[in-house]
Amino acid sequence: QVERVASGADETAPTSAYSSPARSLGDTGITPLSPSHIVNDTDSNVSEQQSFLVVVAVDFGTTSSGYAYSFTKEPECIHVMRRWEGGDPGVSNQKTPTTILLTPERKFHSFGYAARDFYHDLDPNEAKQWLYLEKFKMKLHTTGDLTMDTDLTAANGKKVKALEIFAYALQYFKEQALKELSDQAGSEFENSDVRWVITVPAIWKQPAKQFMRQAAYQAGLASPENSEQLIIALEPEAASIYCRKLRLHQMIELSGKAAVNGYSGSDTVGAGFTQAKEHIRRNRQSRTFLVENVIGEIWSELEEGDKYVVVDSGGGTVDLTVHQIRLPEGHLKELYKATGGPYGSLGVDYEFEKLLYKIFGEDFIEQFKIKRPAAWVDLMIAFESRKRAAAPDRTNPLNITLPFSFIDYYKKFRGHSVEHALRKSNVDFVKWSSQGMLRMSPDAMNALFKPTIDSIIEHLRDLFQKPEVSTVKFLFLVGGFAEAPLLQQAVQAAFGDQCRIIIPQDVGLTILKGAVLFGLDPAVIKVRRSPLTYGVGVLNRYVEGKHPPEKLLVKDGTRWCTDVFDKFISADQSVALGELVKRSYTPAKPSQLVIVINIYSSEHDNVSFITDPGVKKCGTLRLDLTGTSGTAVPARREIQTLMQFGDTEIKATAIDIATSKSVKVGIDFLNY
């Protein structure tokens, strides 16, 4: 008897509460033929490297976005995009807000500061017709059942297709980048000269990663036929690659473990920050960063097998990734599957909103957002710049200007003044200043940060409990929110005695630069952890007393157990990039003319049946077995199935060994 009993089935069969009646696989079923084996076929994909003139990385952030590029001829120079028109007082950065404006006819109008300013200048009644979207990237993280048809809601309450918005935004970046490259080179730059890299949070589920790739295809960055032109990179991995190149003068060390730059322990934090601020001011003009082709000094202290954590805290999410060094080339190996959650700086905005609810009433705030969307945006911009001024040692209050239309609309809405509302609300730390501002004490501002920072620290604490993570040497704090002194201080206080805490200097651009480096040398990441368990549905010989009776399927006198999940790879298993996993199957009935192989995924490790809770179908391979009448087909025909684990994509292939016919499919999380 050659059939293999599917792994997992011999532990206890699921209780009947879970199992469901057999979904008969009819006449297309397959049954395992051989024990599984893994083939490491990592060289085959090196030869097809295309040559690109330039790598452009797009950091599509929740709150702000940007791009950077490097010519493959001079990979040590990374150029960050040109200055954008617009820009806010108190917020200096090389990125532009992730905001997009569509005309009343739903055509793309503008992006970034331009979108915001234009929207702001519209007459309030006219503004209601226009579609303005901001911070929409979070929707991909929070939507459980993301599809190509998922909607986003604009500021005026109207719905638009998420895929279109993402495609418009990427198309905008494509045009800006090609324009800048053409100006630089003095000749027209074609899209085919560019290898694109788009960064996504590591904790995003597979559908969201695939969604980003679809949007990029729609925007014309690459095409399904030429999918290698686009790499989807994971944000903390990109950060990790950049951190390896850091020299000591390019970062600030927070821990008091060693004297840094001649400062000892206790003054480090303060002094380090002031120094960093100075440095950032000096460097603000420069848009080109030299990445010396060396391993940075911090890095040279790391030995084979050393571990470090990258904490990537952005606008929407916080991603924690643990990497380990493999010498001699310093390849990275992901040790622990990425974790994290929606604890980005947006959480602080949300707390501010709750504070406004408390003072002015939720009914008013929600109404104001819809009726005066542009003024609401103004208020949040004013808050943003004050948010960046929050610091642990701050003593003087922070003033937030209330837009005139807020004060005016509130009076109409409630019949009394904003000042009256503040007096009446007895929110202690917020006062009204005669200049028309909300005056917040530093304590009030710090309180807005607390829930988000607490979540991040708690998440890190959980991570440090894990055995794989116990001996971490360094913690790199990166991402836009890492600029917040309150977060820096909290991380330092909680973990400074366990590992060295490092912040790259231009911390908001770390990911962008790392993504460019990744595009120049995609082979640097060698091993990832599979986020899901993958397998196919098969029939196994039915074993009395071992398989649940409702799974019995009798076909041509043979008793089969149906719906068995035959595992290719488990969640959290290490997968080398380009690794192939092979399985052999045979048609359950020798006379079959077609076989259908269904591919399933699950977040759980031990899956026995494709009907278990949480198992989702994510691919189908249909192989036609006709056209072989002339040749002698062996009695047990071998159908080989291969899964190859790529960057964030997985490809599956089935081959009929007798005829060498084959079919290919990309795993699809959006269309099933």
C-alpha positions as CSV (number, residue, x, y, z in Angstrom):
1,Q,0.0,0.0,0.0
2,V,1.7,3.2,-1.2
3,E,-0.8,5.8,-0.2
4,R,0.4,7.9,2.6
5,V,-1.9,8.8,5.5
6,A,-1.9,12.5,5.6
7,S,0.2,14.0,8.4
8,G,-1.9,15.1,11.3
9,A,-4.7,12.7,10.6
10,D,-3.2,10.1,12.9
11,E,-3.3,12.4,15.9
12,T,-6.9,12.5,17.1
13,A,-9.4,13.1,14.4
14,P,-11.3,16.3,15.0
15,T,-14.4,16.1,17.1
16,S,-17.6,16.1,15.1
17,A,-18.4,19.6,16.3
18,Y,-15.7,20.7,13.9
19,S,-15.8,18.3,11.0
20,S,-18.5,18.7,8.4
21,P,-19.9,16.3,5.9
22,A,-17.5,15.2,3.2
23,R,-17.3,17.6,0.3
24,S,-17.0,14.9,-2.3
25,L,-14.1,15.6,-4.6
26,G,-16.1,13.7,-7.3
27,D,-14.0,12.4,-10.1
28,T,-11.1,14.8,-9.9
29,G,-9.5,13.8,-6.6
30,I,-5.8,12.9,-6.0
31,T,-4.1,10.8,-3.4
32,P,-0.5,11.0,-2.1
33,L,2.1,8.8,-3.9
34,S,5.4,9.4,-2.1
35,P,6.8,10.7,1.1
36,S,7.4,14.4,0.9
37,H,10.7,15.9,0.1
38,I,12.0,19.4,0.0
39,V,14.3,20.4,-2.9
40,N,16.5,23.3,-2.4
41,D,16.6,24.8,-5.8
42,T,17.8,28.3,-5.0
43,D,20.3,28.7,-7.9
44,S,17.8,28.4,-10.8
45,N,16.3,31.8,-10.1
46,V,19.6,33.7,-10.2
47,S,20.1,33.5,-13.9
48,E,17.0,35.3,-14.8
49,Q,18.1,38.6,-13.1
50,Q,17.1,41.4,-15.4
51,S,19.3,44.4,-15.6
52,F,17.7,47.6,-14.5
53,L,19.4,51.0,-14.7
54,V,17.9,52.2,-11.4
55,V,16.1,51.0,-8.3
56,V,13.2,53.1,-7.0
57,A,11.7,52.3,-3.7
58,V,8.4,53.7,-2.6
59,D,7.6,53.9,1.1
60,F,3.8,54.1,1.0
61,G,3.1,55.1,4.6
62,T,-0.1,55.5,6.6
63,T,0.6,59.2,7.4
64,S,3.4,60.1,4.9
65,S,5.0,58.7,1.8
66,G,8.1,59.1,-0.2
67,Y,10.5,57.5,-2.7
68,A,14.2,57.2,-3.0
69,Y,16.4,55.8,-5.7
70,S,19.8,54.6,-6.6
71,F,21.5,54.0,-10.0
72,T,22.8,50.4,-10.3
73,K,26.1,51.8,-11.6
74,E,26.7,53.7,-8.3
75,P,24.9,51.8,-5.6
76,E,26.6,53.6,-2.8
77,C,24.6,56.8,-3.5
78,I,21.0,56.8,-2.4
79,H,19.0,59.8,-3.5
80,V,15.9,60.8,-1.6
81,M,13.2,62.5,-3.7
82,R,13.1,66.2,-4.3
83,R,11.5,68.6,-2.0
84,W,7.8,68.7,-2.3
85,E,5.9,71.9,-2.8
86,G,4.0,72.8,0.3
87,G,5.2,71.6,3.7
88,D,4.2,72.3,7.2
89,P,5.6,74.5,9.9
90,G,7.1,72.4,12.7
91,V,7.2,69.3,10.5
92,S,10.4,68.9,8.6
93,N,10.6,65.8,6.5
94,Q,11.5,64.5,3.1
95,K,8.2,62.8,2.8
96,T,4.8,64.0,1.7
97,P,1.5,63.4,3.5
98,T,-0.4,60.3,2.2
99,T,-3.4,62.3,1.1
100,I,-5.2,62.1,-2.2
101,L,-7.9,64.3,-3.9
102,L,-10.3,63.2,-6.6
103,T,-12.5,65.6,-8.6
104,P,-16.3,65.3,-8.2
105,E,-16.1,63.1,-11.4
106,R,-13.8,60.8,-9.4
107,K,-10.7,61.5,-11.5
108,F,-7.3,61.9,-9.9
109,H,-6.6,65.5,-9.1
110,S,-3.6,65.7,-6.7
111,F,-1.6,64.0,-4.0
112,G,0.2,65.1,-0.8
113,Y,0.5,68.7,0.2
114,A,-0.9,69.8,-3.1
115,A,-4.1,67.8,-2.5
116,R,-4.4,69.1,1.0
117,D,-3.9,72.7,0.1
118,F,-6.2,72.6,-2.9
119,Y,-8.9,70.9,-0.9
120,H,-8.5,73.4,1.9
121,D,-9.0,76.4,-0.4
122,L,-12.2,75.1,-1.9
123,D,-15.5,76.8,-0.9
124,P,-17.1,74.6,1.8
125,N,-20.1,73.8,-0.3
126,E,-18.0,72.9,-3.3
127,A,-15.6,70.9,-1.1
128,K,-18.4,68.5,-0.3
129,Q,-18.4,67.3,-3.9
130,W,-14.7,66.5,-3.9
131,L,-13.3,63.2,-2.6
132,Y,-10.5,63.7,-0.2
133,L,-8.8,60.6,1.4
134,E,-6.1,60.4,4.1
135,K,-4.6,57.7,6.3
136,F,-6.4,55.1,4.1
137,K,-3.6,52.5,4.2
138,M,-4.8,51.3,7.6
139,K,-7.9,49.9,5.9
140,L,-5.7,47.1,4.4
141,H,-4.6,46.1,7.8
142,T,-8.0,46.3,9.5
143,T,-10.2,44.7,6.8
144,G,-10.6,41.0,7.6
145,D,-11.9,40.0,4.2
146,L,-10.0,42.2,1.8
147,T,-11.0,41.8,-1.9
148,M,-10.5,43.7,-5.1
149,D,-13.8,45.4,-4.3
150,T,-13.1,46.7,-0.8
151,D,-14.3,50.3,-0.4
152,L,-12.7,53.3,1.2
153,T,-14.7,56.3,2.6
154,A,-13.7,59.8,1.6
155,A,-13.9,62.8,3.9
156,N,-17.4,63.7,2.5
157,G,-18.7,60.2,3.3
158,K,-18.7,58.9,-0.3
159,K,-17.3,55.5,-1.1
160,V,-14.5,54.7,-3.6
161,K,-12.7,51.4,-4.5
162,A,-9.6,51.0,-2.5
163,L,-7.8,49.4,-5.4
164,E,-8.3,52.5,-7.5
165,I,-7.0,54.8,-4.8
166,F,-3.9,52.8,-4.2
167,A,-3.3,52.5,-8.0
168,Y,-3.7,56.3,-8.4
169,A,-1.2,57.0,-5.6
170,L,1.4,54.5,-7.0
171,Q,0.9,56.0,-10.5
172,Y,1.5,59.4,-9.0
173,F,4.8,58.2,-7.5
174,K,5.8,56.5,-10.7
175,E,5.3,59.7,-12.7
176,Q,7.1,61.9,-10.2
177,A,10.1,59.5,-10.0
178,L,10.4,59.0,-13.8
179,K,10.2,62.8,-14.2
180,E,12.9,63.4,-11.7
181,L,15.1,60.6,-13.1
182,S,14.7,62.0,-16.6
183,D,15.6,65.5,-15.4
184,Q,18.7,64.1,-13.7
185,A,19.8,62.0,-16.6
186,G,19.0,64.6,-19.2
187,S,17.2,62.0,-21.3
188,E,13.8,60.2,-21.2
189,F,13.7,57.5,-18.6
190,E,11.5,54.5,-19.4
191,N,9.6,52.6,-16.8
192,S,11.3,49.4,-18.1
193,D,14.6,50.8,-16.9
194,V,13.3,50.8,-13.3
195,R,13.1,48.0,-10.7
196,W,10.4,49.1,-8.2
197,V,10.4,48.2,-4.6
198,I,7.2,48.9,-2.5
199,T,7.4,48.5,1.3
200,V,4.6,47.0,3.4
201,P,4.3,46.1,7.1
202,A,5.5,42.6,7.9
203,I,2.4,42.0,10.0
204,W,0.1,42.5,7.1
205,K,-1.7,39.4,6.1
206,Q,-1.1,37.8,2.7
207,P,-4.2,39.3,1.0
208,A,-3.0,42.9,1.8
209,K,0.5,42.2,0.4
210,Q,-1.1,40.8,-2.8
211,F,-3.5,43.8,-2.9
212,M,-0.5,46.1,-3.0
213,R,1.0,44.1,-6.0
214,Q,-2.3,44.3,-7.9
215,A,-2.5,48.0,-7.3
216,A,1.0,48.4,-8.7
217,Y,0.1,46.4,-11.8
218,Q,-2.9,48.6,-12.3
219,A,-0.6,51.7,-11.9
220,G,1.7,50.3,-14.6
221,L,4.8,49.8,-12.4
222,A,5.1,46.2,-13.5
223,S,2.9,43.5,-15.0
224,P,1.9,39.9,-14.1
225,E,4.1,38.8,-17.0
226,N,7.0,40.7,-15.8
227,S,6.4,40.4,-12.1
228,E,10.2,40.4,-11.2
229,Q,10.2,44.1,-12.0
230,L,8.4,44.8,-8.7
231,I,9.6,43.6,-5.3
232,I,7.3,43.8,-2.3
233,A,9.6,44.4,0.6
234,L,8.8,44.1,4.3
235,E,9.3,47.4,6.2
236,P,11.3,46.0,9.1
237,E,13.5,44.0,6.8
238,A,14.3,47.0,4.8
239,A,15.2,48.9,8.0
240,S,17.3,46.0,9.1
241,I,19.4,46.1,5.9
242,Y,20.0,49.8,6.3
243,C,20.9,49.5,10.0
244,R,23.7,47.1,9.0
245,K,25.4,49.9,7.2
246,L,25.3,52.4,10.0
247,R,28.5,54.0,11.2
248,L,28.6,55.3,14.7
249,H,28.3,58.9,13.7
250,Q,25.0,58.1,12.0
251,M,23.1,57.0,15.1
252,I,22.3,57.8,18.6
253,E,22.6,55.1,21.2
254,L,20.2,55.5,24.1
255,S,21.3,52.9,26.6
256,G,23.5,54.0,29.4
257,K,25.6,50.9,29.1
258,A,28.6,52.5,27.5
259,A,29.9,56.0,27.1
260,V,28.8,57.3,23.7
261,N,30.7,60.0,22.0
262,G,32.4,60.9,25.2
263,Y,29.1,61.3,27.2
264,S,28.6,58.9,30.0
265,G,25.4,57.2,31.2
266,S,22.9,59.7,32.5
267,D,23.4,62.6,30.2
268,T,23.4,60.3,27.1
269,V,19.7,60.6,26.4
270,G,19.5,64.3,26.6
271,A,22.8,65.0,25.0
272,G,22.4,62.4,22.4
273,F,19.1,63.9,21.3
274,T,20.4,67.4,21.1
275,Q,23.3,66.2,19.1
276,A,21.0,64.4,16.8
277,K,18.8,67.4,16.3
278,E,21.8,69.5,15.4
279,H,22.9,66.8,12.9
280,I,19.5,66.6,11.4
281,R,19.3,70.3,11.0
282,R,22.7,70.4,9.2
283,N,21.8,67.6,6.9
284,R,18.4,68.7,6.0
285,Q,19.6,70.3,2.8
286,S,21.3,67.2,1.5
287,R,19.2,64.8,-0.4
288,T,21.9,62.3,-1.3
289,F,23.1,59.8,1.3
290,L,26.3,57.9,0.9
291,V,26.1,54.3,2.0
292,E,29.7,53.2,2.5
293,N,30.2,49.8,1.3
294,V,31.3,48.5,4.6
295,I,29.6,46.8,7.4
296,G,29.0,49.4,10.0
297,E,30.8,49.6,13.3
298,I,27.9,48.4,15.4
299,W,27.6,45.6,13.0
300,S,31.2,44.6,13.2
301,E,30.5,43.8,16.9
302,L,27.9,41.3,15.9
303,E,29.1,37.7,15.7
304,E,27.7,34.7,13.9
305,G,24.3,33.8,15.4
306,D,23.8,37.1,17.2
307,K,20.2,38.4,17.3
308,Y,18.7,41.8,17.1
309,V,15.2,43.2,17.1
310,V,14.0,45.9,14.7
311,V,11.1,47.9,16.1
312,D,9.5,49.7,13.2
313,S,7.0,52.2,14.5
314,G,5.2,54.2,11.9
315,G,1.9,56.1,11.5
316,G,-0.4,53.1,11.4
317,T,1.3,50.0,12.7
318,V,4.2,48.8,14.8
319,D,6.2,45.9,13.4
320,L,8.6,43.8,15.5
321,T,11.0,41.6,13.7
322,V,13.8,39.5,15.1
323,H,16.8,38.8,12.9
324,Q,19.9,36.7,13.3
325,I,23.2,37.2,11.5
326,R,24.7,34.6,9.3
327,L,28.4,35.1,8.5
328,P,30.4,35.5,6.4
329,E,28.2,37.5,4.1
330,G,26.1,38.8,6.9
331,H,22.9,37.4,5.4
332,L,19.8,37.9,7.6
333,K,17.7,35.2,8.9
334,E,14.2,35.9,10.4
335,L,14.1,34.1,13.7
336,Y,10.7,34.8,14.9
337,K,7.6,35.5,12.8
338,A,6.8,39.2,12.6
339,T,4.4,40.5,15.2
340,G,3.0,43.8,16.1
341,G,-0.3,45.6,15.7
342,P,-2.1,48.9,15.0
343,Y,-0.1,50.9,17.5
344,G,1.2,53.6,15.3
345,S,1.2,57.3,15.9
346,L,-2.4,57.4,14.6
347,G,-3.3,56.2,18.1
348,V,-2.2,59.5,19.4
349,D,-4.5,61.4,16.9
350,Y,-7.3,59.1,18.0
351,E,-6.8,60.0,21.7
352,F,-6.8,63.7,20.7
353,E,-10.1,63.2,18.9
354,K,-11.5,61.5,22.1
355,L,-10.3,64.5,24.1
356,L,-12.2,66.8,21.7
357,Y,-15.3,64.6,22.1
358,K,-15.0,65.0,25.8
359,I,-14.8,68.8,25.6
360,F,-17.1,69.6,22.7
361,G,-19.3,66.5,22.5
362,E,-19.0,63.6,20.0
363,D,-22.1,64.7,18.1
364,F,-20.5,68.1,17.3
365,I,-17.1,66.7,16.3
366,E,-18.6,64.1,14.0
367,Q,-20.9,66.7,12.4
368,F,-18.0,69.2,12.1
369,K,-15.9,66.6,10.3
370,I,-18.6,66.1,7.6
371,K,-19.7,69.7,7.3
372,R,-16.3,71.4,7.4
373,P,-13.9,68.7,6.3
374,A,-11.2,71.1,5.2
375,A,-11.2,72.9,8.6
376,W,-11.0,69.5,10.4
377,V,-7.9,68.7,8.3
378,D,-6.5,72.0,9.4
379,L,-7.0,71.3,13.0
380,M,-5.3,67.9,12.7
381,I,-2.3,69.5,11.0
382,A,-2.0,72.0,13.8
383,F,-2.1,69.1,16.3
384,E,0.5,67.1,14.3
385,S,3.1,69.9,14.6
386,R,2.4,70.2,18.4
387,K,2.5,66.4,18.7
388,R,6.1,66.5,17.4
389,A,7.0,69.1,20.1
390,A,6.0,66.7,22.9
391,A,9.0,65.6,25.0
392,P,9.4,64.0,28.4
393,D,11.1,67.0,30.0
394,R,8.9,69.7,28.5
395,T,7.5,72.2,31.0
396,N,5.8,74.9,28.9
397,P,2.3,74.3,27.5
398,L,1.6,73.4,23.9
399,N,-0.8,75.7,21.9
400,I,-3.1,74.3,19.2
401,T,-4.8,76.9,17.0
402,L,-8.5,76.2,16.5
403,P,-9.6,77.1,13.0
404,F,-12.0,80.1,12.9
405,S,-14.7,78.0,11.4
406,F,-14.5,75.6,14.3
407,I,-15.2,78.4,16.8
408,D,-17.9,79.8,14.6
409,Y,-19.6,76.5,13.8
410,Y,-19.5,75.5,17.5
411,K,-21.3,78.6,18.5
412,K,-24.0,78.0,15.9
413,F,-24.3,74.3,16.8
414,R,-24.5,74.7,20.6
415,G,-25.5,78.3,21.2
416,H,-22.5,79.0,23.4
417,S,-18.8,79.7,23.0
418,V,-15.9,77.3,22.8
419,E,-14.5,79.1,25.8
420,H,-17.6,78.2,27.8
421,A,-17.4,74.6,26.7
422,L,-13.8,74.4,28.0
423,R,-14.7,75.9,31.3
424,K,-17.7,73.6,31.6
425,S,-15.9,70.4,30.6
426,N,-13.6,70.4,33.6
427,V,-10.8,68.7,31.5
428,D,-8.0,69.8,33.8
429,F,-5.1,70.2,31.6
430,V,-6.7,72.0,28.6
431,K,-7.3,75.7,28.9
432,W,-8.5,78.4,26.5
433,S,-6.0,81.1,25.6
434,S,-7.2,84.5,24.5
435,Q,-5.4,84.1,21.2
436,G,-8.0,81.6,20.1
437,M,-5.9,78.5,21.0
438,L,-6.3,75.3,23.0
439,R,-3.6,75.4,25.6
440,M,-2.5,71.9,26.6
441,S,-0.2,71.2,29.5
442,P,2.7,68.8,28.8
443,D,0.9,66.3,31.0
444,A,-2.2,66.4,28.9
445,M,-0.1,65.8,25.7
446,N,1.8,63.0,27.3
447,A,-1.5,61.4,28.3
448,L,-2.5,61.2,24.7
449,F,0.6,59.2,23.9
450,K,0.3,56.9,26.8
451,P,-2.2,54.2,25.4
452,T,-0.2,53.8,22.2
453,I,3.2,53.7,23.9
454,D,1.9,51.3,26.5
455,S,0.7,48.9,23.8
456,I,4.1,49.0,22.1
457,I,6.0,48.4,25.3
458,E,3.7,45.6,26.3
459,H,4.1,44.0,22.9
460,L,7.9,44.2,23.2
461,R,7.7,42.7,26.7
462,D,5.8,39.7,25.3
463,L,8.4,39.3,22.6
464,F,11.3,39.4,25.0
465,Q,9.6,36.5,26.9
466,K,10.1,34.2,23.9
467,P,13.0,31.8,24.1
468,E,14.2,32.7,20.6
469,V,14.4,36.4,21.6
470,S,16.0,36.1,25.1
471,T,19.5,36.9,24.1
472,V,19.0,39.9,21.8
473,K,22.1,42.2,21.6
474,F,20.6,45.3,19.9
475,L,17.2,46.9,19.5
476,F,17.0,49.2,16.5
477,L,14.1,51.8,16.8
478,V,13.1,53.0,13.3
479,G,10.1,54.5,11.5
480,G,8.4,57.9,11.8
481,F,7.0,57.4,15.3
482,A,10.6,56.5,16.5
483,E,11.3,60.3,16.3
484,A,9.0,60.8,19.3
485,P,11.1,61.4,22.4
486,L,8.3,60.0,24.6
487,L,8.5,56.6,22.8
488,Q,12.3,56.6,22.9
489,Q,12.3,57.2,26.6
490,A,9.8,54.5,27.3
491,V,11.7,51.9,25.3
492,Q,14.9,53.0,27.0
493,A,13.4,52.7,30.5
494,A,11.9,49.3,29.8
495,F,14.7,47.5,27.9
496,G,17.8,49.6,28.3
497,D,19.3,47.1,30.8
498,Q,18.7,44.1,28.5
499,C,20.1,45.3,25.2
500,R,21.6,48.3,23.4
501,I,19.0,50.6,22.0
502,I,20.0,52.3,18.7
503,I,18.2,54.9,16.7
504,P,19.4,55.7,13.2
505,Q,19.7,59.5,12.7
506,D,17.3,60.2,9.9
507,V,15.0,57.6,11.4
508,G,12.0,58.5,9.3
509,L,13.9,57.6,6.1
510,T,15.5,54.4,7.3
511,I,13.0,52.1,5.6
512,L,13.2,54.0,2.4
513,K,16.9,53.7,2.2
514,G,16.9,50.1,3.2
515,A,14.3,49.3,0.6
516,V,16.6,50.8,-2.1
517,L,19.5,48.6,-0.8
518,F,17.2,45.6,-0.9
519,G,16.3,46.3,-4.5
520,L,19.9,46.5,-5.4
521,D,20.6,43.2,-3.8
522,P,17.4,41.2,-3.1
523,A,19.4,38.1,-2.1
524,V,20.5,39.6,1.2
525,I,17.4,38.2,3.0
526,K,17.9,34.5,3.0
527,V,15.4,32.9,5.4
528,R,11.9,33.9,6.3
529,R,9.3,32.4,8.5
530,S,6.2,31.2,6.7
531,P,3.2,33.2,8.0
532,L,0.7,30.5,7.1
533,T,0.4,26.7,6.8
534,Y,0.0,25.6,3.2
535,G,-1.3,22.3,1.8
536,V,-3.6,20.6,-0.7
537,G,-6.8,18.6,-0.3
538,V,-6.4,14.9,-1.0
539,L,-8.1,11.6,-0.6
540,N,-6.5,9.0,1.7
541,R,-7.5,5.3,2.1
542,Y,-10.2,5.2,4.8
543,V,-9.1,3.6,8.0
544,E,-11.9,2.4,10.2
545,G,-11.9,3.9,13.7
546,K,-9.3,6.4,12.8
547,H,-11.0,8.6,10.3
548,P,-14.4,10.3,11.1
549,P,-17.3,8.4,9.5
550,E,-18.7,11.6,7.9
551,K,-15.5,11.8,5.8
552,L,-16.1,8.4,4.2
553,L,-16.4,8.4,0.4
554,V,-16.9,5.2,-1.5
555,K,-15.8,5.3,-5.1
556,D,-15.7,2.2,-7.4
557,G,-15.6,0.0,-4.4
558,T,-12.6,1.8,-2.8
559,R,-13.2,3.5,0.6
560,W,-11.6,6.9,0.8
561,C,-11.3,9.4,3.5
562,T,-11.9,12.8,1.8
563,D,-11.1,16.4,2.6
564,V,-7.6,15.5,4.0
565,F,-5.2,18.4,4.3
566,D,-1.8,17.3,3.0
567,K,0.7,19.8,4.4
568,F,3.4,21.5,2.3
569,I,4.8,23.8,4.9
570,S,3.7,24.9,8.4
571,A,3.1,28.3,9.8
572,D,6.3,29.6,11.4
573,Q,8.5,27.1,9.6
574,S,11.7,28.6,8.1
575,V,11.6,29.0,4.4
576,A,14.6,29.8,2.3
577,L,13.9,32.3,-0.5
578,G,13.3,30.4,-3.7
579,E,12.9,27.1,-1.8
580,L,10.8,24.4,-3.6
581,V,8.7,21.9,-1.8
582,K,7.7,18.9,-3.9
583,R,5.0,16.3,-3.4
584,S,3.8,13.5,-5.7
585,Y,0.2,12.5,-6.1
586,T,-1.7,10.1,-8.3
587,P,-5.3,10.3,-9.6
588,A,-7.6,8.5,-7.2
589,K,-9.3,6.8,-10.1
590,P,-6.9,5.6,-12.9
591,S,-9.5,6.4,-15.6
592,Q,-9.7,10.1,-14.7
593,L,-9.3,12.6,-17.5
594,V,-8.7,15.7,-15.4
595,I,-7.4,16.3,-12.0
596,V,-8.0,19.4,-9.9
597,I,-5.6,20.2,-7.1
598,N,-6.9,22.7,-4.6
599,I,-4.4,24.6,-2.4
600,Y,-5.4,25.7,1.0
601,S,-3.9,27.9,3.7
602,S,-4.5,28.3,7.5
603,E,-3.0,30.3,10.3
604,H,-3.0,27.2,12.5
605,D,-0.2,24.7,12.6
606,N,-2.0,21.4,13.0
607,V,-4.6,21.1,10.3
608,S,-6.1,17.7,9.5
609,F,-8.9,18.5,7.2
610,I,-9.7,21.2,4.7
611,T,-13.0,21.7,6.5
612,D,-11.3,22.6,9.8
613,P,-12.1,26.2,11.0
614,G,-9.8,28.9,9.5
615,V,-8.8,26.9,6.4
616,K,-9.1,29.0,3.3
617,K,-8.8,28.0,-0.4
618,C,-6.1,30.1,-2.1
619,G,-5.4,28.4,-5.4
620,T,-6.5,25.8,-7.9
621,L,-4.4,23.8,-10.4
622,R,-6.4,22.1,-13.2
623,L,-4.5,19.5,-15.1
624,D,-5.9,17.9,-18.3
625,L,-4.8,14.2,-18.5
626,T,-6.2,13.6,-22.0
627,G,-4.2,13.3,-25.2
628,T,-2.0,10.5,-24.0
629,S,-3.8,7.6,-25.7
630,G,-0.9,6.7,-27.9
631,T,1.7,6.5,-25.2
632,A,1.8,3.8,-22.5
633,V,0.7,5.5,-19.3
634,P,1.9,3.8,-16.2
635,A,-0.8,2.3,-14.0
636,R,0.0,4.7,-11.2
637,R,0.4,7.9,-12.9
638,E,2.6,10.4,-11.1
639,I,1.5,14.0,-10.8
640,Q,4.2,16.2,-9.2
641,T,3.1,19.3,-7.3
642,L,5.7,22.0,-6.4
643,M,5.4,25.1,-4.3
644,Q,8.0,27.8,-4.6
645,F,8.3,30.4,-1.8
646,G,9.4,33.8,-3.2
647,D,9.6,37.3,-1.9
648,T,6.0,37.8,-0.8
649,E,4.6,35.6,-3.5
650,I,4.1,31.9,-3.7
651,K,3.9,30.0,-7.0
652,A,2.5,26.5,-7.4
653,T,3.0,24.1,-10.3
654,A,1.6,20.7,-11.2
655,I,3.4,18.4,-13.7
656,D,2.1,15.2,-15.2
657,I,5.3,13.2,-15.3
658,A,4.0,10.8,-18.1
659,T,3.4,13.6,-20.6
660,S,5.4,16.5,-19.1
661,K,2.3,18.7,-19.3
662,S,2.3,21.3,-16.6
663,V,0.1,24.1,-15.2
664,K,1.2,27.0,-13.0
665,V,-0.7,29.3,-10.6
666,G,0.1,32.1,-8.2
667,I,-1.4,31.7,-4.8
668,D,-4.3,34.1,-4.6
669,F,-5.7,35.5,-1.4
670,L,-8.1,38.0,-2.8
671,N,-10.3,36.2,-5.3
672,Y,-11.5,33.1,-3.4
